């Protein structure tokens, strides 16, 4: 088991203010409190306690959980987090709190390397306006643009985003919008490729709100949340309506294949042992049908499943003619722990055989059944030799040499074909 690494976040510098003055003069101004709240978006983490010095202020805050603001004297303070039920401090931050100001402190990144981010909030209101700003805690993804539009407005390139090229770990200044209904859409920075879509969100009263993007296990798709600073006091997940899907052709005698999402082509002319890139599709219950290029319109495999918000999934097609099947493999593209890589194995053979999976001389998976995937394994970077072996005899059925794993990389090893004619695809996921 990998031990948690203690991380110390860089100190956050804000204007220094006078605090706690006890000498009353004609110019004496009593100290005013600051307000601080905590939000837990540490993926693969758990519940965390939030401490001020050695004092627990908020306890057992779960993933996607948040708390109301608490008052703190406007002095320099050290805030930290620890996993609930443990004493080890996992991340801390020093900050000089300014009186009458509000702060959102986020736990983010992953449970293997959690960290704290400080985002000073805009806590005043403007008549008839909603002040919105973006906090990007989507550590696993690229930089994003954020569009704030009326619900029915198309992104057609005739206008720009409210926020440009926002990197993970940063927050923006605020923009003002009239109270009303809006739609929040994040795109890959500099493009119109929508990676997050909130649907219609009502902002009925004047105030200020934080729009938070954070990571689940997708390579590019963030999840969203709104955290009111002043106004309706909402702290809710705004579930994205986008999922990511890709197709893997492991059917050895089907030739090129097409993938259709509810009847619309999303992957075309995919060769055997080739995997497509991700395409963005709607969440919910949908039907994937597979056709061969040699017989357009004739379905050779079908799968119906629930596609989840801000998640990645691979649809694998395997089997011999007349018995081709499609099965889903959920993907976890969140980064591995520091200084490690990640690997998993998919048995996509077409003759229903199970295999043991060895790395070098060490068995890592026992009797991996056909049309199933192993768990992910966190391993040291390096070059591996992977073999698939008969569980009964130990005979090597497939050797995958020179599997290179760099620091922070993720690979999936697919075994395809049939006994005596097996193939592999050591695909790079991240």
BELTA-V127492 format. One record per residue. RES is the residue in one small letter. PSI is psi in degrees with one decimal (none if undefined). OMEGA is omega in whole degrees, 0 to 359 (NA if undefined). D_CENTER is the distance of its C-alpha to the mean C-alpha in Angstrom with 1 decimal. Layout:
RES,PSI,OMEGA,D_CENTER  RES,PSI,OMEGA,D_CENTER
//
This chain:
x,140.5,182,22.9  x,124.2,180,21.2  x,149.2,177,22.2  x,143.2,180,20.0  x,131.7,178,20.7  x,126.3,180,22.0  x,139.4,176,20.6  x,110.1,182,22.6  x,152.0,178,21.0  x,144.2,181,23.3  x,140.8,179,25.7  x,124.7,186,25.2  x,121.7,174,28.4  x,165.4,183,29.7  x,135.9,179,33.4  x,133.2,180,35.6  x,157.4,176,37.5  x,137.5,184,40.6  x,142.0,169,39.9  x,26.4,181,42.2  x,129.4,185,45.5  x,-11.0,183,48.4  x,114.8,183,51.3  x,123.5,176,52.3  x,-179.4,180,53.9  x,-23.6,179,54.7  x,17.1,184,51.4  x,132.1,173,49.4  x,122.1,181,46.1  x,146.4,180,44.5  x,147.8,177,40.9  x,144.0,185,38.1  x,153.8,167,34.9  x,162.5,179,31.4  x,135.6,183,28.6  x,137.2,173,25.4  x,163.6,183,22.5  x,138.6,177,19.4  x,131.2,181,15.9  x,105.9,171,13.7  x,38.8,175,9.9  x,108.6,184,10.0  x,143.2,186,7.6  x,28.4,179,10.1  x,-104.6,183,12.7  x,-148.2,178,15.2  x,142.3,182,17.8  x,147.1,169,18.9  x,143.9,179,22.3  x,124.6,187,22.7  x,146.2,168,26.0  x,105.5,190,28.4  x,-121.3,178,30.4  x,5.8,184,31.2  x,127.4,177,31.1  x,120.7,179,28.3  x,-46.9,177,27.6  x,135.3,184,24.7  x,147.1,171,24.3  x,50.2,178,21.8  x,117.6,186,19.1  x,172.1,175,16.4  x,134.8,185,12.7  x,12.9,176,12.3  x,156.7,179,16.0  x,167.9,184,18.1  x,161.4,172,21.8  x,160.8,175,24.7  x,144.1,171,26.1  x,149.1,181,28.6  x,139.1,176,31.5  x,143.2,175,32.1  x,144.1,186,35.1  x,76.2,177,34.6  x,175.2,174,34.8  x,130.5,186,32.8  x,158.6,175,30.5  x,116.0,176,28.2  x,147.8,181,25.1  x,168.9,176,23.1  x,152.1,172,20.9  x,154.8,177,21.6  x,134.2,181,20.4  x,129.7,182,22.6  x,-2.1,180,25.6  x,164.8,183,25.6  x,-14.6,184,27.4  x,127.4,175,25.5  x,126.2,186,24.1  x,-29.1,178,20.6  x,147.6,179,20.3  x,161.1,180,22.8  x,138.2,175,23.6  x,136.7,181,27.1  x,138.6,172,27.7  x,110.6,183,30.9  x,134.6,177,30.6  x,138.6,181,32.6  x,143.6,179,34.6  x,12.3,178,33.8  x,158.3,180,30.3  x,147.9,182,26.9  x,135.5,168,23.8  x,123.9,176,20.2  x,124.5,184,18.9  x,135.5,162,15.3  x,126.3,184,14.1  x,-170.6,189,10.8  x,-141.6,186,9.3  x,166.6,179,9.7  x,-24.5,178,12.8  x,-21.9,181,14.5  x,64.0,181,14.6  x,154.4,179,14.1  x,166.7,178,15.4  x,142.5,176,16.9  x,133.6,179,16.8  x,129.6,180,19.8  x,100.9,176,20.0  x,135.0,185,23.6  x,153.8,170,23.9  x,111.5,190,26.4  x,2.1,178,28.4  x,167.4,180,31.4  x,156.8,176,32.0  x,132.8,185,33.6  x,122.9,176,36.0  x,7.1,185,34.5  x,153.7,169,31.2  x,127.3,177,27.6  x,123.2,184,26.0  x,139.5,171,22.4  x,161.0,184,20.2  x,134.5,168,16.6  x,120.9,181,14.5  x,101.5,175,11.5  x,21.4,180,9.4  x,76.6,187,6.3  x,-25.8,187,7.4  x,-9.5,187,5.6  x,-173.1,180,7.0  x,-172.2,171,10.7  x,151.2,184,13.0  x,150.2,160,13.4  x,150.5,178,16.5  x,126.2,176,16.8  x,135.0,175,19.6  x,107.3,188,21.4  x,170.6,167,24.0  x,152.7,187,26.2  x,-30.9,187,24.6  x,11.0,182,26.7  x,130.1,178,26.5  x,145.4,173,25.3  x,100.9,187,23.5  x,8.8,178,26.4  x,1.1,181,26.6  x,-7.0,177,29.5  x,160.8,184,27.7  x,173.4,180,25.0  x,164.2,174,21.9  x,-33.9,180,22.3  x,136.3,186,20.1  x,134.8,163,20.0  x,53.6,184,17.8  x,120.3,183,15.8  x,159.3,176,14.2  x,140.6,179,11.6  x,12.9,181,13.7  x,161.7,176,16.2  x,162.8,186,17.6  x,171.4,165,20.3  x,176.2,184,23.7  x,150.5,168,24.4  x,151.8,182,25.7  x,133.9,176,28.1  x,149.0,174,28.2  x,147.1,176,30.8  x,146.5,182,30.0  x,-157.7,183,29.1  x,137.3,183,26.4  x,167.6,175,23.6  x,129.2,182,20.6  x,123.5,180,17.5  x,126.0,174,16.0  x,142.3,176,13.7  x,158.7,169,14.6  x,131.5,187,14.2  x,129.9,178,16.6  x,4.8,181,20.2  x,175.6,173,19.6  x,18.9,178,19.7  x,104.9,186,16.8  x,121.7,180,15.1  x,-12.9,178,11.3  x,135.3,179,11.3  x,116.1,184,14.5  x,-16.4,194,15.6  x,-165.5,183,19.0  x,129.4,178,22.0  x,128.8,180,21.7  x,134.1,172,25.0  x,81.9,193,25.9  x,-18.3,184,29.5  x,154.9,179,30.7  x,152.0,180,30.9  x,-154.8,182,28.7  x,143.2,181,25.6  x,147.7,172,21.9  x,130.3,171,18.6  x,117.8,186,15.8  x,126.7,169,12.5  x,136.4,181,9.2  x,166.4,188,6.3  x,142.5,163,2.6  x,-116.4,181,2.7  x,16.3,182,4.0  x,151.3,177,4.5  x,-35.4,185,6.7  x,-16.6,186,7.4  x,121.4,175,6.4  x,164.1,168,5.4  x,163.4,185,7.0  x,158.3,179,10.3  x,147.9,169,13.1  x,141.0,183,16.6  x,97.5,181,18.6  x,137.2,175,22.3  x,-44.9,178,24.3  x,121.9,182,27.6  x,-115.4,184,28.3  x,-7.2,179,27.2  x,33.9,179,25.4  x,140.0,171,22.4  x,89.0,189,19.1  x,148.9,172,17.2  x,128.7,173,13.9  x,91.7,188,14.3  x,127.4,179,12.7  x,149.8,179,11.8  x,18.8,185,14.3  x,136.2,173,12.5  x,161.6,180,11.4  x,132.3,185,11.6  x,139.0,172,14.7  x,166.7,187,16.8  x,137.2,176,20.2  x,125.3,179,22.0  x,103.6,177,25.8  x,20.7,179,27.3  x,104.6,194,30.5  x,-22.6,184,33.3  x,16.9,182,36.0  x,-7.7,184,34.2  x,-156.4,177,34.2  x,145.3,180,31.7  x,158.0,175,29.5  x,144.2,173,28.0  x,132.3,179,25.0  x,133.8,180,25.4  x,108.6,185,23.0  x,39.1,175,25.4  x,-5.8,180,28.2  x,129.8,183,26.6  x,129.3,174,26.1  x,-16.8,174,22.6  x,129.6,184,23.6  x,144.9,170,27.2  x,56.8,181,29.5  x,120.9,183,27.2  x,164.0,176,29.4  x,139.1,182,29.6  x,28.0,175,27.3  x,141.3,178,25.1  x,136.6,180,21.4  x,171.5,168,20.2  x,174.0,179,17.3  x,142.2,168,14.6  x,145.6,182,16.0  x,128.1,182,14.6  x,168.2,180,16.3  x,146.4,175,16.9  x,169.4,177,15.5  x,-171.2,181,18.2  x,121.7,183,20.9  x,162.7,181,21.9  x,127.0,173,24.2  x,125.1,175,23.7  x,147.8,182,27.1  x,132.7,176,28.1  x,150.9,174,31.3  x,141.7,179,33.2  x,-28.2,182,34.4  x,-15.7,181,37.9  x,71.1,181,38.0  x,138.2,179,36.1  x,-14.2,180,35.8  x,117.0,182,36.2  x,129.9,177,33.2  x,-15.3,178,32.9  x,151.2,181,29.9  x,143.1,171,27.9  x,135.0,174,24.8  x,131.7,181,23.8  x,169.5,175,20.6  x,123.5,176,18.1  x,122.5,191,15.0  x,156.4,181,12.2  x,133.1,174,10.2  x,36.7,179,6.9  x,156.2,177,7.5  x,142.5,177,9.4  x,143.0,175,12.9  x,128.1,174,16.0  x,118.5,182,19.4  x,133.2,179,22.1  x,121.9,182,25.8  x,164.6,178,28.5  x,161.4,180,32.1  x,161.1,181,35.6  x,134.9,183,37.3  x,-13.6,180,38.0  x,32.3,179,35.3  x,137.3,180,32.1  x,154.0,173,29.0  x,134.9,176,25.3  x,153.5,186,22.8  x,138.6,176,19.0  x,105.4,177,16.8  x,138.2,183,13.2  x,142.0,172,11.0  x,101.2,181,8.7  x,16.6,174,7.7  x,146.4,185,6.2  x,147.1,174,9.3  x,169.8,174,12.4  x,160.2,180,14.5  x,138.1,175,16.7  x,18.1,179,19.5  x,167.2,172,18.4  x,174.9,182,17.3  x,143.1,181,16.0  x,148.9,172,17.9  x,172.6,186,18.5  x,138.4,177,21.3  x,123.7,176,22.0  x,96.9,181,25.6  x,31.9,179,26.1  x,161.7,186,29.9  x,4.5,181,32.3  x,18.5,173,35.0  x,14.0,180,33.2  x,142.2,173,33.7  x,153.3,182,31.7  x,144.1,165,31.2  x,146.6,178,30.8  x,124.9,180,28.4  x,142.9,167,29.7  x,111.7,190,28.5  x,-125.5,179,31.9  x,8.0,184,34.1  x,124.6,177,31.5  x,124.8,180,30.4  x,-29.9,180,26.7  x,135.9,178,26.6  x,127.7,171,29.6  x,56.6,177,30.6  x,114.8,187,27.3  x,155.8,176,28.4  x,144.0,179,28.4  x,34.9,174,25.5  x,162.2,178,23.1  x,149.2,174,20.4  x,174.6,168,20.5  x,170.6,173,17.9  x,143.4,178,16.1  x,128.4,174,18.4  x,122.9,187,17.8  x,162.9,176,20.9  x,142.2,176,22.7  x,151.2,180,22.6  x,-167.4,179,25.6  x,124.7,186,27.3  x,154.4,167,27.5  x,119.4,184,29.9  x,133.2,176,28.5  x,143.4,172,31.0  x,125.5,187,31.0  x,151.2,176,34.2  x,124.2,182,36.3  x,-26.8,183,35.8  x,-42.9,187,39.5  x,-19.1,184,41.2  x,1.3,180,38.6  x,138.9,180,39.5  x,122.8,179,36.9  x,-27.6,183,35.7  x,133.2,174,33.3  x,130.6,177,32.7  x,98.6,185,29.7  x,161.8,169,30.9  x,47.4,174,29.3  x,106.9,186,25.6  x,127.2,178,24.4  x,112.3,176,21.4  x,166.7,180,20.7  x,123.8,178,19.0  x,-0.4,183,15.2  x,160.8,176,15.6  x,133.5,177,14.6  x,147.9,169,17.3  x,127.9,177,18.3  x,114.7,177,22.0  x,131.3,170,23.5  x,126.5,184,27.1  x,174.2,176,29.0  x,-154.3,181,32.6  x,168.2,182,35.4  x,129.6,181,37.5  x,-13.0,180,39.4  x,45.5,183,37.3  x,150.2,178,33.8  x,167.0,179,31.3  x,156.5,170,27.9  x,104.1,176,24.9  x,80.7,191,23.1  x,141.8,174,20.1  x,121.0,179,17.7  x,-36.1,182,14.0  x,none,NA,12.8
//
